[in-house]
Amino acid sequence: MENKKNSPWPGPEGLIPVTSGKSDDANVINRRYLDSLLVEMRVIDSVKPCLTTRIFGREFSSPIMMPAFSHLNKVGKNGRKPMEEYAFAAKQLRLLNWVGMEPDEEYAGIAAVDAPTVRIIKPFADHDIILEQIDFAVKHGAIAVGIDIDHIANKDGGYDVVDGHPLGPVMLADLKDYVKAARVPFVAKGVLSVNDALKARDAGCRAVLVSHHHGRIPFGIPPTAVLPRIKDALQGSGMMIFCDCGIDTGYDAYKALALGADAVAVGRGILAPLLKEGTEGVVRKIRQMNEQLSELMLYTGIKDTASFDSSIIHPSVSVQ
């Protein structure tokens, strides 16, 4: 999206709106921030937009991607698990699918759906597990792999433990090894600073996913607030920039795309329809989001996904 125009951000005040509720809840902060961003109209000469998006050399129908969910293993009425259900939705809609922490045997079932998929792996303390899961994903057709760089800390101040697996730090040298082992594009997921974005670049990552992993960090800055600075920092690197957290509508997606993302991942916005209706519910939700995205692009003169312009977005000074 090299055509995006740069503008100072976030605004002359440099403020993130004050929130109510639990003061350290990054999800509350993020929702208030996203809702505070205002959009100007540019309708003269505007035409119906094209949502087609290229990611890792492949063409997809929209810049809205499936989320990297994990542990949705309850079998539905049709005999398929939710992780497979939204993979079927991705295939039907021609979207990029993402998969979070799953054992190899579960990942194989999801991969068998044959939707273009990115596998995200936890930062296991045992690095051999990471390398084995990278290799397994590539052999099962993953178009990219990556690691949750942000899933390290537990509430006790030590390293986290997930499903009995100790997690550990992600060092730059380790990241370089994972990139080299992957043989497909590698994604650093959970980037929330220019500092980590530049280290991901130096490690050879092909993309970053700007995210705080649904509020893992207390007082986390909204991904869309740091996104423009990351975009500027990675300019000319050839890396793709993805974004998630609170992307529940096509309007949310528009704001993230305008501020520098090449594509966005919907998250809990599809969870209720996924668990209630399976593939059909996800398809309906994503189609609604695409309609909303197209609507706002038409109102603002954005003809395609290479033409987003951050100067259309205006921050509110405060939110009540």
N, C-alpha and C positions, 0 to 999 in steps of 0.2 A: 504494500500500500504506500508506495513512495510518493503518491500525489497528495498525501495529507499535508495540510498547511500547519505550521507551528504557531502557537500563540502562548503568551505567558500564562502559567497555571500554577496553583489554583487562584486566579484572579489577583487584583492588586492588593486585596486584603490578606491573601494567603491563609484564609480561615477554613477550618472544617466545622460545620454547624454543631452547635451544642445539642446534646441528646437528652432524652429523659429515660427513665428506667435504670437498670443496673449500669453503673457508670463505666465498668470495664468490659462490657459485652460488645465485642467487635462486630457482631451481627446486627445489633441495634444501631451502632454507629454507622455501619455500612448502609443499612436500609435508609436511615435518615439522610445520609449524604447523597445516595443515588436519587432519592425523591426530591432533594433540594436543587438538583441541576436543571436549569431551564433551557429551553430551545427556542431560537428565533426562526421565523418563517422566511423562506426564499422560494416563492412559488412561481414567479414569472420565468418562463422557459423550462419549468420542471416537467419531467416525463416519468412514466411508470418505470421503476428501477428494476435492474437485474440483480438477483441475489447470488448468482453463481460465484463460487469462491474456490481458489486453488490452494491446497494445503499439501505440502511435501510432494509437489508435482502432480497431484491428483485433483480432479475436478469434482466439487460437491455442489449440491443444489442450494446451499445456504451457509452463511458463516456461523450459524448456531449449531453447536456440537452436543453430543450426548455427554453426560457426566461420568467421572471416574468413581462410580459407586462401588461398594464392597459389601460382602456378607448378606446379600439378599438371596437367601438360599431356600426359602420355603417354596415348595412345589405348588403351582397354581392348578386350577381346574383342568386345564388342557395338558397338564403334564410337564409344562415348561416352568423354569425358575425365572424370577423377575429379571435377573441379569441377562438371561437369554431373550426375554420379552423385549427389553429396550434395545437389544442388539438387532432383533428383527425389525423394530421401528426404524432404527438407523439405516438398515438395508433398504427398507421400503421407501424411505424419504430421501435416500442418497446423501446421508450425513456421515460425518466422521464419528465413530464410536470410541468411547474410552472405558477402560476397566481398571478398577482399583485393586486392593489387596485381595487376591484369591489364590488358593493352592493350585498347583499345575493342573490337576485333574478337573477342577472347576473351570479354569481358564480354557482348557481344551474344548469343553462343551460350548462355551461362549464363542470361541474362535470358529467352531464348526458351523455357526450361523452364516459365516462368510461375509460379514460386514467389515469394511476397512476399520481396523482397530489399533488404538494405542494402549499398551499395557503400562501401568504405573506401579512401581515396586516400592515397598517400604525400605527405609534405611536400616536393614538388619545389621546387628552387631557382627554377625557372621557374614562376611563379605562373599563367601562362597555361595550362599543362598541367593544373593543378588545376581551374581554371575550366572548361576544355573537358571534362574527365572528369566533373565535376559535371553539366554540361549534358547530356552523352551519357547518363549514368545516369538522369537525370530523364526524358529523352525515351524511354528504354527501360523505363520503368515502375518504377524504384526507389522504394520507399516512404519511404526515408531515405537520406542520404549522410553521409559523415564523413571525418575525417582522422586518420591515425596521428600524434598529436602527439609520441609518444615515439620515433619512428624518425628521430632526427636525428644522433646521435653515432656515430662510427667508433672503432675501437680505437686509432687513432693520435691521438685527441683532436680531430680535425676533423669536419666534416660527412660523413655517410655518402654512399656512391654505390651505387645498386642498378640492376643491368642497364644500366650505363652512364649512368644518369640521376643527376646531382648532386642531393642533397637539401639542405635549408636549414632555418633556424629558423622556428618558428611564432610570430609576433608577435600580440598581442591585436588590433591593428588589422586584420591579415590575416584572422584568424579571423572577425571581424565581417563582412568582405567576403564570405567563403565562405558564411557563414550567410545573408546577404542574397541571394547568387546562387542558393542552393539551391532555394528555393521549396517544399521538402519539409523535414521535420524533419532537423536536423543533429546529428551525434554527434561528440564529442571522445573518441577512443579512445586509451587509454594514460594515463589520469589515475591518479595514485598519491599525491595529496596534496590536502588541503583547499584549498591555494593555487591549484592548477590547476583544481579543481572550481569555485571561485568565479569564476575568470577565464572559464571556459567558460560559466557562467551569465551573466556580464556581457556576453559576446559574443553571447548569444541562442541558444546551443545548447539543443536540446530534451532531450538526454540526454548522459550520460558513460558510458564503459565503463572501469571500474576494472580496471587491468591493468598488468603490467610486460612485456608482449609476449614471453612465454616466456623471461624472465630476461635481457632486454637490459641492465638496469642491474645492476652488481655490488652485492652486499649489499642488493638491493631488498627493501623491506618486503613481506610477503605482502599481496595485495589484500584478503583477508578481515580482515586486522588493521587496515587504515586505513578499510575500508568503513563501519563505524559512525560514524566522525567525519565522513566525507563525507556520509553520510545526514543527520546532524544539521545540518551546514552548509547543505545544500540544502533543508531542511525549508521547505515553503511556496512553493517556487519553481515547482512544477509539473513539474520535470524528472524524467525517468526515470533510474534508476541500474542499469546492467548490470555484470556481473563475469565475468572469465574467469581463466585460469591454473590448471592442475591440476584442473579440474572433470572428473574421469574417471569418477565414479560418481554415482548419484542421492543418495547420502549427502553427497558433496561439495557437490552442488547445494543440498541442504537447508541446509547450514551457511551458505552464501553468501546464500541467500534469507532465512534467519532474521536475519542480521546486517545486512540493509538492501538487498539487491539486489531489483529488480523482476523480473529475468530473468537467466539465466546462459548463457554460451556454452561448450559442450563444445569441446575442442580435439583434442589428440593422442590422446585416448581413442577417437576414431572413425577415426584414421588407418590403423591396421592393418586393421580390417575393411573400410574404404573401398578401400584399395589391393588387398586380396585378393579381395573379393567384390562390390565396387561398392555399388549402392543397397541390395541385400538385407542386406549386412553392417552398413551404417549403420542401417537400420531396426531390425534386431535389437538392436543396441547401445543405441539410444535408447529402445526399448521396455523394455529391462532397466533403464535409468536411471530411466525413469518409474515402474516398479514399485518400485524402491528408494526413490525420493522419496516415493511414496504410502505405502509401509511406514512410513517414519520420521515422516511427518505423522500417520499413524494412531496411532503410539505416543505422540505428543506433543500430541494434541488440536488439531491444526491442520486446520481443516475446508476451507480453500480458500487460494488464493495471496494473498488480501488479509489473512490472519489470522496471519502469521508473527510470532513474539515472540522478541526477542533474549535475553530472560531465561532461555530454555530452554538456551542454550549456556553452557558453563562452560570456562574455559581451564585447562589443566594448568599446574602450577608449573614442571615440567621434563619433558623427554623423554629417555630413555636411548637 
